[in-house]
Amino acid sequence: MKRILCSIRVKYKIPVLLILLTIPRGLIFSQVTNQPDYKVIFGKQYTEALNYLNKNQWITTTLLRNKIDPCFAKSIVFPELIRYSYIRDRMEVEALKTLYVQYGQQYANFSVGRFQIKPGFAEKLEADLKVNPGFIGDTLVKNIDTAQTPYARLERIKRLDNEKWQVQYLVWFIKIMEVRFKNIVWKSEEEKLRFFATAYNCGYHYTKSYIEANMVKNYFHTALFNSAKKYNYASVSLYYWLNCRPGKAAP
């Protein structure tokens, strides 16, 4: 899932457009950042993801109310919004939902909703919230049933299908990450974003070294199950973040 082009010196009388058309889509680069130009690579799906965030200002309001930087948080899930735009009409997940409700994540652990949250991810997060001192008095957390029963799993699926709950899970994820990795001194906000984004995609419960190892791997794809063409998840997040910060217009 990546790309790019900076400058081309034409020594021969071959039209530049023709050269561009022969370059594989995965090699498109931004002339400004010398990084893969994800807006071009993902095209319509990138625009749809961007429009979704722009039209739903309640997401920004919710993040601010929870004292979380909106651009930072939205950048973490932006690649998932792109993927959702690709696959949302390609598959009915009702059968998988039923399988999960009846038998648990061992039998069906699939991505749900725009933020592509898996039930297994939600289960781990809910369990961590239950034992974290900072969330003991949180009414939302208190009311979540974490028992391994069909009813509890059905309620979890309902939450994951709800956009407001998806944002709530994102808020909780960031807060748990802040606690779990509170001793890390970040060299920059970019480094922190890349780490958080990778943890969101590969698993926040892993060790620092495991997450850092995954920061440089290309495993993000937009296919329904798998694809030979894969991109760096954190790189896609960073691309959006660089254009989302105050004073910048999202690409």
Beta strands, then each sheet from edge to edge (+ up, - down):
end
